[in-house]
Amino acid sequence: MEKHNIKQIIDNYINDMKRAVRHPLLEKNIGEVKLAHLKAFFLLLPKLNGEKWVASTHTAAIAVGAVHTAFDAHDRIDERDATSTTQQLTVLSGDYYSGIHYRLLASLPDFEFIRTLSKTIGEINETKADFHNQAPSGLEQLIDAVRTIEANCITSFLHTFGFSQYAPLAAAALPLISLDAELLTCEGRPDNVGNYWTTDESDTSQAIEEFRKELQHALDDADFLQPFLVKEIRQMTTPLLGELI
């Protein structure tokens, strides 16, 4: 598969997700919904690798995209100006996208995924609340927090739909990319991923190194993965290269 085909599959998925959550009033006032191509890449990695991908799998993947869209909307709330019309609509948009994902899940017969994803969402919200009040204390807590927030919805999807072999790749690469972006921000350089971490720079650097080692082990074990996808993952997780897809 050529690179432009990867991009086309991801773009088609994102467009399907946008259509599923689109609301004219919200779009007019706060802009079009966005989902990072990097998250979509790891969510769709089995499909990109030629695994069986049926309509129910696609619907579940769109539901996961709606969850991340809701998280993104809530993350954009400015507590210092929460009463403005735009901010109020941003709050409503997050709630609306959350409702969309539940509606999508209700159309699926897979109750295990509904239960698993709901539990994961609760864990992410709890982790974000803890992170908001106080940054993780130490390296281990930072690694757990970043992995939970950045990767757990996607790894829950992968485990539930029989793609568990792909989960270690997402569990290492997504937090690695987020923390790489945080370190670039700390060093005063622009980043194109975007995040909200406020952490000790030394802990961030150590966590990046741990995730990088973890990803290397996952890639070494990923003999099922087509070489062009291995190359893509290596490129997108190399410092300073950013989002390549």
C-alpha positions in Angstrom: 0.0 0.0 0.0 1.4 3.4 -1.0 1.5 6.3 1.4 -1.3 8.2 -0.4 -3.6 5.2 0.1 -2.9 5.2 3.8 -3.9 8.9 3.9 -7.0 8.2 1.8 -8.2 5.5 4.2 -7.6 7.8 7.2 -9.3 10.8 5.5 -12.3 8.7 4.6 -12.7 7.5 8.2 -12.3 11.0 9.6 -14.9 12.3 7.1 -17.3 9.5 8.2 -16.7 10.4 11.8 -17.3 14.1 11.1 -20.6 13.3 9.3 -21.7 11.2 12.3 -21.2 14.0 14.8 -21.9 17.0 12.7 -24.2 19.7 14.1 -24.6 22.9 12.0 -25.0 25.3 15.0 -22.0 24.0 16.8 -19.9 23.9 13.6 -20.9 27.5 12.8 -19.9 28.8 16.2 -16.9 26.7 17.3 -15.6 25.3 14.1 -15.4 21.9 12.4 -14.6 18.8 14.6 -11.1 17.5 14.4 -9.5 14.2 15.1 -5.7 13.9 14.9 -4.5 11.8 12.0 -2.1 10.1 14.4 -4.9 8.7 16.6 -6.8 7.7 13.5 -3.7 5.9 12.2 -3.4 3.7 15.3 -7.1 3.1 15.5 -7.2 2.0 11.9 -3.8 0.2 11.9 -5.4 -3.3 11.6 -7.3 -2.2 8.6 -4.2 -0.6 7.0 -2.5 -3.9 7.6 -5.1 -5.9 5.7 -7.1 -7.3 8.6 -10.9 -8.0 8.2 -12.8 -4.8 8.9 -16.6 -5.1 8.7 -19.3 -2.5 9.1 -19.7 -3.0 12.8 -16.0 -2.6 13.3 -16.1 0.7 11.4 -19.1 1.9 13.5 -17.2 1.1 16.7 -14.2 3.0 15.4 -16.3 6.0 14.6 -17.7 5.8 18.2 -14.1 5.9 19.5 -13.4 8.9 17.3 -16.5 10.7 18.8 -15.1 10.0 22.3 -11.8 11.7 21.4 -13.7 14.6 19.8 -15.6 15.0 23.0 -12.5 15.0 25.1 -10.9 17.5 22.8 -13.9 19.8 23.1 -13.8 19.7 26.9 -10.0 20.3 26.9 -10.6 23.5 25.0 -12.8 25.0 27.8 -11.2 28.1 29.3 -12.1 28.1 33.0 -11.2 31.9 33.1 -13.9 32.7 30.6 -16.4 29.8 30.9 -19.4 32.0 30.7 -18.9 33.3 27.1 -21.2 32.0 24.4 -18.4 30.3 22.6 -17.2 28.6 25.8 -20.8 27.5 26.7 -21.2 26.0 23.2 -17.9 24.3 23.6 -19.1 22.6 26.8 -22.3 21.6 25.0 -20.4 20.3 22.0 -18.4 17.9 24.2 -21.6 16.6 25.8 -23.2 16.3 22.3 -20.3 14.3 20.9 -20.4 12.1 24.0 -24.1 11.4 23.2 -23.3 10.6 19.6 -20.8 7.9 20.7 -23.4 6.3 23.0 -25.9 6.3 20.1 -23.4 4.6 17.9 -22.6 2.0 20.5 -26.3 1.3 21.1 -26.5 0.2 17.4 -23.9 -2.5 18.0 -24.6 -5.9 19.6 -21.3 -6.0 21.3 -22.1 -5.3 24.9 -18.6 -6.1 26.0 -17.2 -3.2 24.0 -19.9 -0.9 25.4 -19.0 -1.9 29.0 -15.2 -1.7 28.3 -15.3 1.6 26.6 -17.5 3.2 29.3 -15.2 2.0 32.0 -12.2 3.4 30.0 -13.9 6.8 29.6 -14.5 6.9 33.4 -10.8 6.2 34.0 -9.7 8.9 31.6 -12.0 11.5 33.1 -10.7 10.6 36.6 -7.1 10.7 35.5 -7.6 14.1 33.8 -9.3 15.5 36.9 -6.3 14.3 39.0 -3.9 15.7 36.5 -5.7 19.1 36.5 -5.4 19.4 40.3 -1.9 18.2 40.6 0.8 16.9 38.1 1.7 13.2 38.5 4.2 12.7 41.2 7.2 10.9 39.7 8.0 9.0 36.5 5.7 6.0 37.0 2.6 8.1 37.7 3.4 10.2 34.6 3.7 7.2 32.3 0.4 5.7 33.6 -1.4 9.0 33.3 -0.3 9.8 29.8 -0.9 6.3 28.5 -4.4 6.3 30.0 -5.4 9.6 28.4 -3.7 9.2 25.1 -4.1 5.5 24.2 -6.6 3.6 26.4 -9.7 4.2 24.3 -7.9 3.0 21.2 -6.3 0.0 22.9 -9.7 -1.0 24.4 -11.1 -1.0 20.9 -8.2 -3.1 19.6 -8.4 -5.7 22.4 -12.2 -6.0 22.0 -12.3 -6.5 18.3 -9.5 -9.2 18.1 -6.6 -6.9 17.3 -4.7 -7.2 20.5 -1.4 -7.7 18.8 -1.6 -4.0 17.7 -2.3 -2.6 21.1 1.3 -2.4 22.4 2.2 -0.3 19.4 -0.6 2.3 20.1 0.1 2.1 23.9 3.7 3.1 23.4 3.5 5.4 20.3 0.6 7.7 21.2 1.9 8.8 24.6 5.4 9.0 23.1 4.2 11.5 20.5 2.3 13.5 23.0 5.2 13.8 25.4 7.6 14.6 22.5 5.3 17.5 21.7 5.3 18.6 25.3 9.1 18.6 25.4 9.3 20.6 22.3 7.0 23.2 23.9 9.1 23.3 27.0 12.1 24.0 24.9 10.3 26.9 23.1 10.0 25.2 19.8 6.6 24.9 17.9 4.8 21.6 17.9 2.0 20.5 15.6 0.4 17.8 17.8 -1.0 19.8 20.7 -1.5 18.7 24.3 -2.1 20.1 27.7 0.6 18.5 29.8 2.3 20.5 32.5 5.0 18.3 33.9 8.5 18.3 35.2 10.8 18.4 32.2 13.2 15.8 33.6 10.3 13.4 34.2 9.0 14.1 30.7 12.4 13.3 29.1 12.7 10.0 31.1 9.1 9.0 30.2 9.9 9.7 26.5 12.9 7.4 26.8 10.8 4.6 28.4 8.1 4.9 25.8 10.7 4.8 23.0 12.2 1.6 24.4 8.7 0.1 24.8 7.9 1.0 21.2 11.1 -0.5 19.9 10.2 -3.8 21.6 6.7 -3.7 20.2 8.1 -3.1 16.7 10.6 -5.9 17.1 7.7 -8.2 18.0 5.4 -7.0 15.2 6.4 -9.5 12.6 2.7 -9.4 11.5 3.0 -5.8 10.4 3.8 -4.9 6.8 7.2 -3.2 6.4 5.7 0.1 5.1 3.7 0.5 8.3 6.7 -0.2 10.4 8.5 2.5 8.5 5.6 4.9 8.9 5.5 4.4 12.7 9.3 4.9 13.0 9.1 8.1 11.1 6.1 9.6 13.0 7.7 8.8 16.4 11.1 10.3 15.5 11.7 13.6 17.4 11.2 16.8 15.3 9.5 15.0 12.4 6.0 15.4 13.7 2.8 14.2 11.9 3.8 12.8 8.5 0.6 11.1 7.3 
